[in-house]
Amino acid sequence: MAALFGNTARAQQDADLAKQLANPIASLISVPFQFNYDDNIGADDAGRRSLLNFQPVAPFSLSDNLNLISRTIVPLTWQDQVRGDSRQQGVGDIVQSLFFSPAQPTKGGLIWGVGPVFLIPTGISGISQDEFAAGITGVALKQDGPWTYGALANHLWSVEGGSWGDDISATFLQPFLSYTTPESWTYTINSETTYDWNANTASVPINVTVTKLTRIGERPISIGGGLRYWADGPDSGPEGIGLRLIATFLFPK
């Protein structure tokens, strides 16, 4: 009987963790690795790109009422025939976001955070935008039973340019909807739209993923994947269907 109650408690704990993971500013340390594959890139659609995003999330308690959530994206890129017949591989530009967020949801259940965002030009030629940019980012969401829904957005402006980069004025918008089951499966649909105000072009991938929270020993890990469809983009951007794989290591308190 004790084992049954223990298994039930563990299942509930895992489902709660999976739901926390659906919240971009949850008070939960997580280390996601996100792999994306896209093709039909470039002027003649012959290019292909593999992108591994290392995306650690770390919360800090500033007071009883206020948290600071750090979200970092470090991209590792492999691309072929995206820029002519050449190949590039290496670290791309790092995006660092900081969200100041109330420790508790509002009375209406709204969870929100706002703060600065920075683009750090750490990438190599052919991958980097070669511009340091800064701006503002925000997120708002609700969690209602098994559902999580909301949106994350930011806007970046160039602060200082390098030798080959173009000025940056870009808006990112990520609406998301997810459903988490008592068995710790999470079904998610989102879009990661970027609008370039200088070029007047939009890139609109729509992602559909399925993840499962499981354990390696006592360490919780969420694994899964799905497909993405490029609904819109510049002529040289990806087209058609892409692939996404996800593995997220969790470090609950």
C-alpha positions in Angstrom: 0.0 0.0 0.0 2.8 2.4 0.9 4.4 1.7 -2.5 1.1 2.5 -4.3 0.8 5.8 -2.5 4.5 6.5 -3.2 4.0 5.8 -6.9 0.9 8.0 -7.0 2.7 10.9 -5.3 5.6 10.6 -7.7 3.3 10.6 -10.7 1.6 13.8 -9.4 5.0 15.4 -8.7 6.1 14.6 -12.3 2.9 16.0 -13.7 3.3 19.2 -11.7 6.9 19.5 -13.0 5.8 19.0 -16.6 3.2 21.8 -16.1 5.8 24.1 -14.5 8.0 23.4 -17.6 5.2 24.8 -19.8 5.6 28.1 -18.0 8.6 30.1 -19.4 9.2 32.0 -16.1 8.5 29.2 -13.6 10.6 29.2 -10.5 12.4 26.1 -11.7 16.0 25.6 -12.9 16.0 23.8 -16.2 18.5 23.1 -18.9 16.9 22.5 -22.3 18.7 21.3 -25.4 16.7 22.0 -28.5 17.7 20.6 -31.9 16.2 22.0 -35.1 16.6 20.9 -38.7 15.5 22.9 -41.7 16.1 22.8 -45.4 15.1 24.4 -48.7 17.2 27.5 -47.6 19.0 30.0 -49.8 18.4 31.6 -53.2 18.1 28.2 -55.0 16.6 26.3 -52.0 19.6 24.0 -51.8 20.7 24.9 -48.3 20.1 23.1 -45.1 20.7 24.0 -41.5 21.1 22.1 -38.2 20.7 24.3 -35.0 21.3 23.2 -31.4 20.1 25.7 -28.9 21.4 25.4 -25.3 18.8 27.3 -23.3 19.5 27.3 -19.5 16.8 28.9 -17.3 17.6 30.0 -13.8 15.3 31.8 -11.3 16.5 34.1 -8.5 14.4 35.3 -5.5 14.9 39.0 -5.1 12.3 39.3 -2.3 9.3 37.6 -0.9 7.3 39.1 -3.8 9.6 39.4 -6.7 11.7 36.9 -8.8 14.2 37.4 -11.5 14.2 34.8 -14.2 17.3 34.5 -16.5 16.8 32.8 -19.8 19.8 32.3 -22.1 19.9 31.0 -25.7 23.3 29.8 -26.9 23.0 28.5 -30.6 25.3 26.1 -32.2 24.9 26.1 -36.0 25.8 23.8 -38.8 24.8 25.0 -42.3 25.6 24.1 -45.9 24.8 26.1 -49.0 22.8 28.6 -47.1 25.3 31.3 -48.3 26.3 30.3 -51.8 28.2 27.0 -51.9 30.0 27.5 -48.6 29.6 25.8 -45.2 29.6 27.4 -41.8 29.6 25.9 -38.4 30.1 27.4 -34.9 28.5 29.4 -32.1 25.9 31.9 -33.1 24.8 35.1 -31.4 23.7 34.7 -27.7 20.3 36.0 -26.6 20.1 36.9 -22.9 16.7 37.7 -21.4 15.9 38.8 -17.8 12.4 38.8 -16.5 11.3 40.5 -13.3 8.2 38.6 -12.3 5.9 38.6 -9.2 6.4 35.5 -7.0 2.7 34.7 -7.1 0.1 35.0 -9.9 -2.4 37.8 -9.8 -5.9 37.2 -8.3 -7.1 36.5 -11.8 -4.4 33.9 -12.2 -2.2 35.9 -14.6 1.5 35.1 -14.5 3.7 37.8 -16.1 7.2 39.1 -16.3 9.1 41.9 -18.0 12.7 43.0 -18.4 15.6 43.7 -20.7 16.9 41.5 -23.5 20.3 41.5 -25.2 21.7 40.1 -28.4 25.4 39.5 -28.0 27.3 39.0 -31.3 29.4 36.0 -30.4 28.9 34.2 -33.7 31.3 33.8 -36.7 30.9 35.4 -40.1 28.0 33.9 -42.1 26.2 33.0 -38.8 26.4 36.2 -36.7 24.5 39.3 -37.2 27.6 41.2 -36.1 25.6 43.7 -34.1 25.1 44.2 -30.4 21.4 44.8 -29.8 19.2 45.5 -26.8 15.6 45.9 -26.1 12.7 44.9 -23.9 11.0 41.5 -23.4 7.8 40.4 -21.7 5.7 37.3 -21.1 2.1 36.8 -19.9 0.3 33.5 -19.4 -2.4 31.6 -17.5 -2.4 28.0 -16.3 -6.0 26.7 -16.0 -6.2 23.0 -15.1 -4.1 21.1 -17.6 -3.9 24.1 -20.0 -1.2 26.6 -20.3 -1.6 29.5 -22.7 0.0 32.9 -23.3 2.7 34.7 -25.3 6.3 35.8 -25.0 7.6 38.8 -27.0 10.6 41.0 -27.4 12.0 43.7 -29.5 15.7 44.3 -30.3 17.4 47.5 -31.6 21.0 47.8 -32.7 23.2 49.5 -30.1 26.6 49.0 -31.7 27.5 47.4 -35.1 30.5 45.5 -36.4 32.1 45.4 -39.8 29.5 43.5 -41.8 26.2 43.4 -39.9 23.0 45.3 -40.9 21.2 47.4 -38.4 18.7 45.4 -36.2 15.1 46.3 -35.5 13.3 43.1 -35.0 10.2 41.9 -33.1 9.8 38.4 -31.8 6.4 37.0 -30.9 5.8 33.5 -29.5 2.2 32.7 -28.7 1.9 29.2 -27.1 -0.8 26.7 -26.0 0.0 23.4 -24.2 -1.9 20.6 -22.5 -0.3 18.4 -19.8 -1.8 15.1 -18.9 -1.7 13.4 -15.5 0.8 11.0 -17.0 3.2 13.9 -17.6 2.7 14.1 -21.4 2.7 17.7 -22.8 1.2 18.6 -26.2 2.3 22.0 -27.4 1.7 24.3 -30.4 3.4 27.6 -30.8 4.7 30.0 -33.3 8.1 31.8 -33.2 7.5 34.7 -35.5 10.2 37.3 -36.1 9.5 40.5 -38.0 12.4 42.4 -39.5 11.3 46.0 -39.6 14.3 47.1 -41.8 13.7 44.4 -44.5 9.9 44.3 -44.0 9.9 40.5 -43.9 8.5 38.0 -41.4 9.7 34.5 -40.6 6.8 32.4 -39.2 7.5 28.8 -38.1 4.7 26.9 -36.5 5.8 24.2 -34.1 3.9 21.2 -32.9 5.7 19.1 -30.2 5.0 16.2 -27.8 7.1 15.8 -24.7 7.2 13.3 -21.8 8.6 13.9 -18.4 10.4 10.9 -17.1 13.4 10.2 -14.8 17.0 9.0 -15.2 17.5 7.7 -11.7 16.1 10.4 -9.5 16.8 13.2 -12.1 13.7 14.4 -13.9 14.1 14.9 -17.7 11.6 15.9 -20.3 12.2 14.4 -23.8 10.3 14.7 -27.0 10.0 16.3 -30.4 7.8 17.3 -33.2 7.5 19.1 -36.6 7.5 22.7 -37.7 6.0 24.2 -40.7 7.3 27.5 -42.2 4.1 29.4 -42.9 5.9 32.5 -44.1 9.5 33.8 -44.6 11.8 35.7 -46.8 12.7 34.2 -50.2 16.1 32.9 -48.9 14.6 31.5 -45.7 13.6 27.9 -44.8 10.5 26.4 -46.5 8.2 23.4 -45.9 8.6 21.1 -43.0 11.3 21.0 -40.4 12.2 18.8 -37.4 12.5 19.7 -33.7 13.9 17.4 -30.9 14.0 18.4 -27.2 15.7 17.2 -24.1 15.3 19.2 -20.9 17.0 18.5 -17.6 15.2 19.8 -14.5 16.6 20.7 -11.1 13.6 21.3 -8.8 14.1 22.7 -5.4 
